[in-house]
């Protein structure tokens, strides 16, 4: 996963579920706990996320993550870039599919011509 995509996904998940643990986040994203921790710490240092102890939790080390106004702005910008890139990937994939269909059509025409 690209670093930019990771930041977007972490911000997205923390906005949806602020009490999500880093372990849950790692499992959800399919990446290591260490990588999630590094990303979350970087987001906190950049002022995109605030972490506060979650008082109602039985686990005193649990945190509640809140996106700051700058974090919401960053998430929106990352979402826009993510969407644009996925649209480009989709277009490239559709072109590749059409090219393969054309190749298969030519191949089946040659096979029918040989019979």
Rosetta silent file (secondary structure, phi, psi, omega in degrees, C-alpha in Angstrom):
SEQUENCE: XXXXXXXXXXXXXXXXXXXXXXXXXXXXXXXXXXXXXXXXXXXXXXXXXXXXXXXXXXXXXXXXXXXXXXXXXXXXXXXXXXXXXXXXXXXXXXXXXXXXXXXXXXXXXXXXXXX
SCORE:     score description
SCORE:     0.000 S_00000001
   1 L     0.000  133.008  178.812    0.000    0.000    0.000 S_00000001
   2 L   -64.907  147.195  179.782    1.341    3.399   -0.945 S_00000001
   3 H   -55.321  -39.190  179.520    2.138    5.710    2.010 S_00000001
   4 H   -65.624  -40.387  178.143   -0.452    8.227    0.804 S_00000001
   5 H   -66.254  -38.292  178.262   -3.105    5.507    0.569 S_00000001
   6 H   -62.638  -46.299  178.309   -2.193    4.293    4.042 S_00000001
   7 H   -58.724  -43.992  179.642   -2.619    7.790    5.497 S_00000001
   8 H   -61.141  -48.147 -177.508   -5.989    8.092    3.758 S_00000001
   9 H   -64.950  -39.611  178.769   -7.206    4.699    4.985 S_00000001
  10 H   -64.781  -47.434  178.590   -6.050    5.340    8.562 S_00000001
  11 H   -60.407  -42.484 -178.647   -7.739    8.759    8.642 S_00000001
  12 H   -61.409  -47.824 -178.314  -10.869    7.289    7.089 S_00000001
  13 H   -69.411  -38.781  179.730  -11.144    4.441    9.593 S_00000001
  14 H   -68.585  -32.114  176.517  -10.336    6.600   12.613 S_00000001
  15 H   -67.131  -40.245 -178.568  -12.989    9.116   11.586 S_00000001
  16 H   -73.684  -35.170 -177.273  -15.566    6.322   11.313 S_00000001
  17 L  -140.053   82.751 -174.918  -14.522    4.538   14.518 S_00000001
  18 L   -60.245  -22.614 -179.272  -12.475    6.800   16.839 S_00000001
  19 L   -93.517    9.792  179.042  -12.090    4.081   19.482 S_00000001
  20 L   -64.587  132.745  178.646  -10.545    1.608   17.026 S_00000001
  21 L   -80.015  161.609  177.685   -7.310    0.173   18.388 S_00000001
  22 H   -64.617  -32.721  177.529   -4.150    0.141   16.343 S_00000001
  23 H   -64.703  -43.542  177.238   -4.300   -3.659   16.413 S_00000001
  24 H   -64.057  -40.959  179.700   -7.827   -3.595   14.928 S_00000001
  25 H   -62.553  -43.611  178.517   -6.701   -1.054   12.361 S_00000001
  26 H   -61.055  -43.857  179.558   -3.749   -3.247   11.359 S_00000001
  27 H   -65.079  -42.036 -179.725   -6.038   -6.266   10.949 S_00000001
  28 H   -62.828  -42.081 -176.855   -8.580   -4.255    8.945 S_00000001
  29 H   -86.798  -10.854  179.733   -5.928   -2.863    6.597 S_00000001
  30 L    70.300   34.985  179.283   -3.959   -6.109    6.395 S_00000001
  31 L  -129.979  173.336 -176.655   -0.669   -4.525    7.468 S_00000001
  32 L   -73.405  153.580  176.648    1.649   -4.818   10.454 S_00000001
  33 H   -61.183  -38.688  178.956    0.916   -3.223   13.797 S_00000001
  34 H   -61.274  -40.406  178.957    4.281   -1.456   13.618 S_00000001
  35 H   -67.086  -40.057  177.054    3.389    0.184   10.314 S_00000001
  36 H   -63.658  -44.970 -179.506    0.046    1.363   11.706 S_00000001
  37 H   -59.807  -44.583  179.326    1.749    2.721   14.817 S_00000001
  38 H   -60.013  -44.670 -179.097    4.297    4.608   12.712 S_00000001
  39 H   -65.838  -46.745 -179.383    1.534    6.107   10.550 S_00000001
  40 H   -61.390  -43.785  178.902   -0.684    7.088   13.492 S_00000001
  41 H   -61.808  -40.373  178.295    2.253    8.716   15.289 S_00000001
  42 H   -64.417  -39.877  178.781    3.131   10.669   12.134 S_00000001
  43 H   -65.829  -36.843  177.372   -0.490   11.838   11.789 S_00000001
  44 H   -67.041  -46.113 -179.342   -0.466   12.972   15.422 S_00000001
  45 H   -62.428  -33.752 -179.922    2.855   14.801   14.966 S_00000001
  46 L   -82.411   -2.968  177.194    1.547   16.566   11.852 S_00000001
  47 L    81.653   18.241 -179.993   -1.523   17.710   13.763 S_00000001
  48 L   -89.981  -22.373 -177.497   -4.035   15.671   11.766 S_00000001
  49 E  -137.399  142.357  171.078   -5.109   13.453   14.670 S_00000001
  50 E  -114.806  140.130  178.612   -5.408   13.941   18.420 S_00000001
  51 E  -117.356  132.537  177.995   -5.251   10.974   20.762 S_00000001
  52 E  -132.182  145.791  175.916   -6.808   11.008   24.214 S_00000001
  53 E   -59.388  138.171 -177.870   -7.076    8.271   26.817 S_00000001
  54 L   -91.955   98.869 -172.488  -10.448    6.623   26.563 S_00000001
  55 L   -61.013  -34.301 -176.152  -11.793    6.893   30.119 S_00000001
  56 L   -80.595   -1.185 -178.305  -14.697    4.475   29.695 S_00000001
  57 L   -85.198  145.073  174.311  -12.421    1.696   28.540 S_00000001
  58 L   -72.961  -23.338  178.686  -11.350   -1.131   30.837 S_00000001
  59 L   -91.041  107.566 -175.482   -8.003   -0.976   29.060 S_00000001
  60 L   -65.495  -15.059  178.702   -6.277    2.111   30.460 S_00000001
  61 L   -90.164   -1.938 -178.451   -3.968    2.194   27.433 S_00000001
  62 L   -70.757  145.789 -179.485   -6.870    2.552   24.998 S_00000001
  63 E  -121.190  155.144  171.797   -7.096    5.763   23.025 S_00000001
  64 E  -111.551  121.183 -177.043   -9.823    7.723   21.374 S_00000001
  65 E  -100.353  131.584 -179.566   -8.600    9.196   18.095 S_00000001
  66 E  -127.978  128.714  176.192  -10.130   12.411   16.809 S_00000001
  67 E   -73.869  134.090  177.013   -9.402   14.023   13.469 S_00000001
  68 L   -80.721  169.989  174.370   -8.533   17.693   13.798 S_00000001
  69 H   -54.882  -40.669  176.413   -9.881   20.273   11.327 S_00000001
  70 H   -65.226  -34.684  177.522   -6.544   19.969    9.490 S_00000001
  71 H   -65.482  -39.698  177.312   -6.956   16.196    9.578 S_00000001
  72 H   -65.818  -39.787  177.800  -10.381   16.440    7.968 S_00000001
  73 H   -64.717  -44.313  178.754   -8.961   18.725    5.269 S_00000001
  74 H   -62.646  -42.800  179.365   -6.062   16.321    4.669 S_00000001
  75 H   -60.966  -42.199  179.287   -8.451   13.349    4.487 S_00000001
  76 H   -63.782  -42.555  179.227  -10.577   15.157    1.885 S_00000001
  77 H   -65.483  -42.937  178.012   -7.506   15.999   -0.220 S_00000001
  78 H   -64.634  -38.611  179.485   -6.218   12.429    0.025 S_00000001
  79 H   -62.828  -41.742  179.868   -9.666   11.076   -0.872 S_00000001
  80 H   -64.124  -45.261  178.427   -9.780   13.223   -3.996 S_00000001
  81 H   -65.092  -40.108  178.871   -6.313   12.060   -5.133 S_00000001
  82 H   -61.224  -47.000 -179.602   -7.211    8.449   -4.295 S_00000001
  83 H   -62.577  -44.631  178.966  -10.417    8.671   -6.319 S_00000001
  84 H   -60.650  -43.955 -179.565   -8.662   10.258   -9.324 S_00000001
  85 H   -65.217  -41.551  179.614   -5.973    7.584   -9.312 S_00000001
  86 H   -65.251  -36.167  176.275   -8.541    4.779   -9.034 S_00000001
  87 H   -64.313  -41.723  177.544  -10.488    6.264  -11.959 S_00000001
  88 H   -64.150  -41.895  177.756   -7.285    6.308  -14.045 S_00000001
  89 H   -62.702  -39.373  179.005   -6.565    2.711  -13.043 S_00000001
  90 H   -63.208  -45.076  179.430  -10.117    1.764  -14.004 S_00000001
  91 H   -61.950  -44.159  179.360   -9.750    3.386  -17.432 S_00000001
  92 H   -62.639  -40.315  178.966   -6.432    1.614  -18.019 S_00000001
  93 H   -65.392  -42.655  177.938   -7.983   -1.698  -16.983 S_00000001
  94 H   -61.943  -40.100  177.999  -10.954   -1.208  -19.323 S_00000001
  95 H   -64.946  -40.581  178.693   -8.568   -0.466  -22.203 S_00000001
  96 H   -65.045  -40.157  177.851   -6.557   -3.579  -21.393 S_00000001
  97 H   -62.452  -44.443  179.138   -9.735   -5.678  -21.300 S_00000001
  98 H   -63.156  -40.460  178.591  -10.804   -4.343  -24.693 S_00000001
  99 H   -63.611  -41.989  178.471   -7.355   -5.069  -26.143 S_00000001
 100 H   -65.768  -39.762  177.377   -7.492   -8.643  -24.814 S_00000001
 101 H   -62.380  -41.273  178.952  -10.987   -9.131  -26.219 S_00000001
 102 H   -63.514  -43.020  177.947   -9.770   -7.889  -29.587 S_00000001
 103 H   -61.517  -43.866  179.613   -6.813  -10.302  -29.453 S_00000001
 104 H   -65.483  -37.348  177.254   -9.107  -13.187  -28.542 S_00000001
 105 H   -63.458  -42.042  177.915  -11.459  -12.225  -31.344 S_00000001
 106 H   -66.154  -41.631 -178.960   -8.580  -12.249  -33.839 S_00000001
 107 H   -64.142  -42.361 -179.670   -7.296  -15.556  -32.493 S_00000001
 108 H   -70.846  -30.214  176.226  -10.688  -17.230  -32.790 S_00000001
 109 H   -65.912  -42.018  178.526  -11.082  -15.811  -36.339 S_00000001
 110 H   -65.156  -40.527 -179.785   -7.734  -17.356  -37.337 S_00000001
 111 H   -65.168  -40.560 -179.851   -8.706  -20.689  -35.782 S_00000001
 112 H   -69.186  -33.918  179.217  -12.030  -20.725  -37.630 S_00000001
 113 H   -69.218  -28.902 -179.396  -10.284  -19.824  -40.886 S_00000001
 114 H   -77.274  -19.216 -176.447   -7.902  -22.771  -40.566 S_00000001
 115 L   -86.218    0.000    0.000  -10.734  -25.276  -40.257 S_00000001
